[in-house]
Amino acid sequence: MNKQEMMDKLSNLLDENRVGTLATVVNQKPNSRYMTFFKKDGDITLYTPTSIATHKADEIDENGNVHILLGYNGEGYGDNYVEVSGIAKINDNQELKNRFWNDHMSQWFNGPDDANYVLLEITPTHIKLMNEGKDTPTSISL
């Protein structure tokens, strides 16, 4: 599978599975939680909303290395999914916050202009496609 096919798979899995796990590093150990992920069309940079006042924001300030699992939806052993390793940073760009805002976030924020609402921007460095037939796992480094 070539790089473009891998990017297309990641894009398709993200379009179909917005919820995944995000692991950060705390005291040199992984710390995972479920998050909702978004992306811009034609781009593999991932975004997930959070509050600037959370532990994960502090963890990313300390160490931006993250790991994401997306895609497995529990229908059986053969469900495909991706593992994404990347570098995360905090992004408070208002245009992006407006773009990814949805009303489900209103239980945590007062709207897209809320000063506590930020996005974690994850730039993938390695992607591994799992359970996509006999030719997987397949991986690429970026």
C-alpha positions in Angstrom: 0.0 0.0 0.0 1.5 3.4 -1.0 1.5 6.6 1.0 -1.6 8.0 -0.7 -3.6 4.9 -0.2 -2.6 4.9 3.5 -3.7 8.6 3.8 -7.0 7.8 2.1 -7.6 4.9 4.6 -6.8 7.2 7.5 -9.2 9.8 6.1 -12.0 7.3 5.5 -11.6 5.7 9.0 -11.7 9.2 10.6 -14.8 10.1 8.6 -16.5 7.0 9.8 -15.1 6.9 13.4 -14.7 10.2 15.1 -14.2 8.8 18.6 -10.9 7.1 19.4 -8.3 7.0 22.2 -5.6 9.6 22.8 -2.6 8.6 24.9 -0.3 11.3 26.3 2.8 10.8 28.4 2.8 11.4 32.1 5.9 10.6 34.1 7.2 8.6 31.2 4.0 6.4 31.2 1.0 6.4 28.8 -2.2 8.0 29.9 -5.2 7.3 27.6 -8.7 8.7 27.3 -11.4 8.8 24.7 -11.6 11.9 22.5 -13.4 13.1 19.4 -11.3 13.8 16.4 -11.7 16.1 13.4 -9.7 16.9 10.3 -9.8 19.3 7.4 -10.6 17.9 4.0 -7.5 16.8 2.2 -5.3 16.9 5.3 -4.2 14.3 7.8 -3.6 16.7 10.7 -6.0 15.7 13.5 -7.7 18.0 15.9 -9.6 17.3 19.1 -11.3 19.8 21.4 -10.3 20.2 25.1 -10.1 22.7 27.8 -6.8 24.5 28.4 -7.4 23.8 32.1 -7.2 20.0 31.7 -4.4 17.6 32.7 -4.0 16.6 29.0 -3.2 20.2 28.0 -0.5 20.2 30.8 0.8 16.8 29.7 1.1 18.0 26.1 2.9 21.1 27.2 5.4 18.8 29.0 5.7 16.2 26.2 3.9 16.5 22.9 4.3 12.8 21.9 0.9 11.2 21.5 -0.6 7.9 20.3 -4.1 7.6 18.8 -6.3 4.6 18.0 -9.1 5.1 15.5 -11.5 2.8 13.7 -12.2 -0.4 15.6 -15.9 -0.5 16.2 -16.3 -3.8 18.0 -18.0 -5.8 15.3 -15.5 -8.5 15.3 -11.9 -9.5 15.2 -11.4 -8.3 11.7 -12.4 -4.7 12.2 -9.8 -2.4 10.6 -8.3 0.5 12.5 -5.3 2.8 12.5 -2.6 3.6 15.0 -1.3 7.1 14.7 1.8 8.3 16.5 2.3 12.1 16.4 3.3 15.3 17.9 0.5 17.4 19.6 0.4 21.0 20.4 -2.3 23.4 21.7 -4.0 25.5 19.0 -6.3 28.3 19.9 -6.9 29.6 16.4 -10.4 31.0 16.4 -11.2 30.1 12.8 -10.4 26.4 13.6 -12.3 26.6 16.8 -15.4 27.9 15.0 -15.0 25.3 12.2 -14.9 22.3 14.6 -17.4 23.6 17.2 -20.6 21.7 17.7 -23.5 22.0 20.2 -22.4 18.9 22.0 -19.5 20.9 23.4 -21.8 23.4 25.1 -21.9 21.2 28.2 -18.2 22.1 28.8 -17.9 25.5 27.0 -19.9 28.7 26.7 -19.4 28.6 22.9 -16.6 28.7 20.4 -15.3 32.0 21.9 -14.8 30.5 25.3 -11.3 31.2 26.4 -10.9 27.7 27.9 -11.9 26.0 24.6 -8.8 25.0 22.6 -7.9 22.3 20.1 -5.1 19.8 20.4 -3.5 19.7 16.9 -1.8 16.4 16.2 0.7 16.1 13.3 1.1 12.4 12.5 4.6 11.1 12.4 3.8 7.4 11.9 0.6 5.6 10.8 0.0 1.9 11.0 -3.1 0.3 9.3 -4.3 -2.8 11.1 -6.7 -5.7 10.1 -7.0 -4.6 6.4 -6.6 -8.1 5.0 -3.5 -10.3 4.7 -1.2 -7.5 3.7 -1.5 -5.7 7.1 -0.2 -4.4 9.2 1.0 -1.7 6.9 2.8 1.4 8.1 4.4 4.6 6.9 6.6 7.2 8.6 6.0 10.8 7.7 
